[in-house]
Amino acid sequence: MKKILLLSDTHSHIDDTILKYVKQADEVWHAGDIGDLKVTDTLKKLKPLRAVYGNIDNAEARLEFPLHNRFMCEKVEVWITHIGGYPGRYSPAIREEIKRNPPKLFITGHSHILKVMNDKKLGLLHMNPGAMGTHGFHKVRTMLRFEIDGEKVGNLEVVEVKR
């Protein structure tokens, strides 16, 4: 079993609240718009990190992290990308691939809108943790915690932090 902390859209922001939850996780996943790499450098010192770059990330971040990150966690295939859309509205850039080869867990960022939903057609779970940065229109900073145990994704918790 793995305890996952899922972040996105930190936009160079890292604070003690994020770090408190990082310490409780087995792995940290970041769905892009990292901003300053001090964010991911700090995360990597504490826990294993899987991340992708987002549309605001510079060349340095794009050299360190991929646009798409597909991997297995326990027995769950995961696909993380920054701009991917959501069930019924997938981004044109990934639409054909996700239909042809859907993961069990599809994670995106970008919108700053927390969203967790099933795609019954493709048999996948979509997650967008919202945004943990202090830049953007969101009024509440959010991240997700969950567990992957074998083939099951469960114990999902939304963490809300006031700006």
Secondary structure in CASP SS format (residue, H / E / C, confidence):
PFRMAT SS
TARGET T0000
AUTHOR 0000-0000-0000
METHOD secondary structure of the structure
MODEL  1
M C 1.00
K E 1.00
K E 1.00
I E 1.00
L E 1.00
L E 1.00
L E 1.00
S C 1.00
D C 1.00
T C 1.00
H C 1.00
S C 1.00
H C 1.00
I C 1.00
D C 1.00
D H 1.00
T H 1.00
I H 1.00
L H 1.00
K H 1.00
Y H 1.00
V H 1.00
K H 1.00
Q H 1.00
A C 1.00
D C 1.00
E E 1.00
V E 1.00
W E 1.00
H E 1.00
A C 1.00
G C 1.00
D C 1.00
I C 1.00
G C 1.00
D C 1.00
L C 1.00
K H 1.00
V H 1.00
T H 1.00
D H 1.00
T H 1.00
L H 1.00
K H 1.00
K H 1.00
L H 1.00
K C 1.00
P C 1.00
L E 1.00
R E 1.00
A E 1.00
V C 1.00
Y C 1.00
G C 1.00
N C 1.00
I C 1.00
D C 1.00
N C 1.00
A H 1.00
E H 1.00
A H 1.00
R H 1.00
L H 1.00
E H 1.00
F C 1.00
P C 1.00
L C 1.00
H E 1.00
N E 1.00
R E 1.00
F E 1.00
M E 1.00
C E 1.00
E C 1.00
K C 1.00
V E 1.00
E E 1.00
V E 1.00
W E 1.00
I E 1.00
T E 1.00
H C 1.00
I C 1.00
G C 1.00
G E 1.00
Y E 1.00
P C 1.00
G C 1.00
R E 1.00
Y E 1.00
S C 1.00
P C 1.00
A C 1.00
I C 1.00
R H 1.00
E H 1.00
E H 1.00
I H 1.00
K H 1.00
R H 1.00
N C 1.00
P C 1.00
P C 1.00
K C 1.00
L E 1.00
F E 1.00
I E 1.00
T C 1.00
G C 1.00
H C 1.00
S C 1.00
H C 1.00
I C 1.00
L E 1.00
K E 1.00
V E 1.00
M E 1.00
N E 1.00
D E 1.00
K C 1.00
K C 1.00
L C 1.00
G C 1.00
L E 1.00
L E 1.00
H E 1.00
M E 1.00
N E 1.00
P E 1.00
G C 1.00
A C 1.00
M C 1.00
G C 1.00
T C 1.00
H C 1.00
G C 1.00
F C 1.00
H C 1.00
K C 1.00
V E 1.00
R E 1.00
T E 1.00
M E 1.00
L E 1.00
R E 1.00
F E 1.00
E E 1.00
I E 1.00
D E 1.00
G C 1.00
E C 1.00
K E 1.00
V E 1.00
G E 1.00
N E 1.00
L E 1.00
E E 1.00
V E 1.00
V E 1.00
E E 1.00
V E 1.00
K E 1.00
R C 1.00
END
